[in-house]
Amino acid sequence: SVVKSDMTVLGGVNALVDILNQVDRTTEKNITESLEREDPELAEKIKESMFVFEDIITLDDVSIQRILREIDAKELAMALKGCSEEVANAIYRNQSKRAAAALKEDMEFLGPVRLMDVEKAQQKIVGIIRRLDEAGEIVIARGGEDAIIV
């Protein structure tokens, strides 16, 4: 396949993952679905390497607390408007009761929001998470060597 040979020559899966982590969720989904049809093996490698907003639930509490120190409260409220209850609970349990209550209030105050705005806020937070991971301040478990705990 053209995609497969180009990926090998031009930088591989990591280059595509970096690109996909920068685009909006809808574009990312369209590209990965297309890849699944064209090259399921490559699509699986990419998915294994990607971190999406919902993956916050896979992070340990210390990492979530570190991330929360970097995120603007209004941005977090917007991002949580479009997430699962499981992700929201992971955030709430890593905040003080007062901070969690204030966040819930901020979310209510926002009212209905555009999906595009929610996705933008989520992408910004994912960017912060990736930066902290690259700096070694948190660890995103990706399987393989990262999953080994000694």
N, C-alpha and C positions, 0 to 999 in steps of 0.2 A: 504494500500500500504506500501511496505517496506520503501520507501523514506519518507513517511509521519510519520510513527512510529519512524524511526531513527531520523528524524529532531526534533521530540518532546523530545526525550531522550537526544540527544547529544548537544543541544544548540540552536536549532531552526533556524528560518529564519535569524536572525542576523548573526549567524556563517557562513551560506552559502553566505549571502550578502558580508561579509568581504572577503571570499575566491574569489567570483566572481569579486569583485572590484580589485583584485590583478592579475587576469589572463588577457591575451590579449583579444581584442574585439571579435575575431573569436571564441575562446574557450568559452567565455561568451555567445555568441549568440547560439552556438551549445548546450550548457547546458540548457539555458533557453527554447529553442525550444523543446528539449527533455522533459523537465519538463512540458511544456504546453500540450504535448500529454499525459503524464502519470498522471499529477495532476494539472489541470488548476487553481484550487483554490490556491495551494501552489505557483505556478508560478506567479500568480497575486500579492500575498503578497510580493514575492521577488522583483518583478519589482517596486512595490510601495516604497520599501526601498532602492533601488539602485540609485546612482547618476552616470550618464554617462557624457561624455564630452559635448554632445549636450545640456545637462540640464543647461549649463551656461546661456542660455537665460532666465531661470526662476529666476536667481539671481538679486538682486537689484544692482544699479550702485555703491553704496558704497562698497558692497561686491566684485564686480568685480574689483574695483580699489584696494582694499586690496589684492586680489589675484595677481593682476598684479605686485605688489611690490615684490612678492616672486618668480616670474617666470623668468627664464633666457630668454632673447630675442630670442636667436637661437632656444631654445626648443619651444617657443611659435610659432615662424614662421613655424617650422616643424609640430606642432600640427594643425595649421590652414590650412595647405595644404590639409587636408582631411575633412574639416568641411563644414557645410552649410553656405550660405551667411549671414543668420540670426545670427549665432554665431559669425562670423567674424565681422559683424557690431556692435554687442554688445561689442566686445573687442575694436574696433576702436573708438566708441563714448566715451569710458572711458579712452582714451589716449589724450595727446596733439596732435595737428595736426602734429607736427614734429615727434613725436614718432610713430604715426599711419603711416606716410609716410615712416619712416625708417623700420617699420615692413613689410609693403607691398614690399619695396625694398628687404629686406632680403628674403621674400618668393619667389620673382622672381629670385633672385640670386641662390636659392637652385635648381631651375630647377625641372625636374622630380625626384620624390623620391619613395622609396619602401613603400608600404602600411604598412609593418611591422614597419618601422621607425616612420611613422605617428602615428600608434596606440601606440607605446612605449612612444612617447612624450605626447600623450593625456592621457595615463595612469598615467604618472608622474605628470601631472597637476591635474588630478582627485585626486591623492594621496595628493597633497598639499591642495586642496580644502577640502578634508575630514579631514585633520589634523587641518586646520583653523576652521572648523565646530566643531570638537571635543574640541578644545581649547576655543570655544565660541566667536571667533573673527569675524565669519560670521555666518549666519543662512541659512541653506538649508531648504526651505519649503517642507515638506513631506506630507502635509495634516494633518488631526487630530489636535492635540494640537498646533503644530508648525504654523498652518495656522491662528490661532486666533490672531488678532491684537487688542490691547486695548489702 
